[in-house]
Amino acid sequence: MKVIVVGGGHNGLTVASLLAEKGFKVTVFEAREKLGGMTDTVEVNGVKLSRASYVLGLMPDFLVKKFGIPVIKGDVFQTFYVNGKVIPFWRDKEKRIKELVRAGEKKYPEFEEKLLKFKDLLYKKFMFVSRPPTKDEIREEAEKLGLGEFVDSHAKKLLSEYISEEYHYFFIYPGMERTSAYVIAYFFSPDWALVEGGMGRVAEKVVEFGKRYGVEYRVNSKVERIIVKGEEVKGVIVNGKEYNADAVVLATSPLVFPDLTKVKVNLPIARWKKYNIILRDFPRIPEPLRGYEYSLLDTEAGEVIIPSVLDKSRGGVVLETMGDLDEVKEIFKIRDEDIVYVDKINGEVSQALYNLPFGNLNHLPMTDEFLFEKRSGYKTQYTNLYLCSAGTYPGGQVTGIPAYNVANLILSSSSG
């Protein structure tokens, strides 16, 4: 069976590898000159930067191991640094809870117990599926465990019951305050880690796996049109040439082919920004943060990571931040003369560079109008056209879960 995958981001590469392993003949068409999408390592003067995505934490462990993705983990995965207070989030659960209680968060043990129980429910019953579950389906199962608040409460309301307000943004992203508390569980993970050599290594390892099973990769190959006849797709048109297939997987944002996906929304350009900085030497770590500088640092300026502390393969001193650059420079006492190189990426840049409509990192926002059954599913009106990206269920970040689910759908349809 021949399958064409449109888009060489991590989900497209993953579905291609999983299908090829089962004997399918798979071709991946990628519009850019390189594979990986936003799992992208760029090299500047011999120094490696994770240009877009920068940590791995929501990809299931069985996929990380299957592809041999080289993760680097310290004892602390995340450190809160606000108003001079430091709270390390240890990977060890007991140490983590003791730290939060010591910081005065007396209700945190109850909160994390419920949070992890709800996350476990999602993983076991609602993550590896053939269609997005409905909100009612998740609520029904959650209520059996006394966890209905994670479905029906909005994020800020639930957090306010357990966590001091100054720490809310360590559990949700700005703009998600009124979204279902489901997103708290979705993004929370003690497994956040660096990828050795930068996030581009995720794509490299998946491609290495795919090549062993004969996946064909075509870069600089933008799909101009999907060939549709009746209720089926027959292939794609690339550079004026027709390529036929038994099935086609759209691993792009659902907004790239709206007439086929039936997802038509007009969003504002996403307002996030990320700076990738090469420094002459390691920045001055504030005294309270010393010993935790290898972790993901949640500061008043935003998220900061200094991957070079743990990942010596980077070839220099790298600081990456989703925060305000001037504030980050102030926190770490970085002078202009300390900076060798600055790369800024934002919604506009990612829209042009990664073919990402509206520059939304999750393809579709992780807000109520795009959660549960309202998020794109994997099937389309055409019997052999599938959707597989961060814009499909369960959502954004580097997970590979949509790819895994679509691969299983195609396998089951071909065997049936």
Secondary structure, DSSP 8 states (H G I E B T S, - for coil): -EEEEE--BHHHHHHHHHHHHTT-EEEEE-SSSSSBTTS-EEEETTEEEE-S---B-SS-HHHHHHHT--EE--SEEEEEEETTEEEEEESSHHHHHHHHHHTT-TTHHHHHHHHHHHHHHIIIIISS-SS---HHHHHHHHHHTT-THHHHSBHHHHHHHHS-GGGGGGTS-TT-TTSBTHHHHHH--TT-BEETT-THHHHHHHHHHHHHTT-EEE-S--EEEEEEETTEEEEEEETTEEEE-SEEEE-S-TTTSHHHH-----------EEEEEEESS-----GGGTT-TTSEEEETTEEEE-GGGT-GGG-SEEEEESS-HHHHHHHTT--GGGEEEEEEEEHHHHHHHS--GGG-TTSS-SSGGGSGGGSB-SB-SSTTEEE-STTBSS-SSS--HHHHHHHHHHHHHHH-
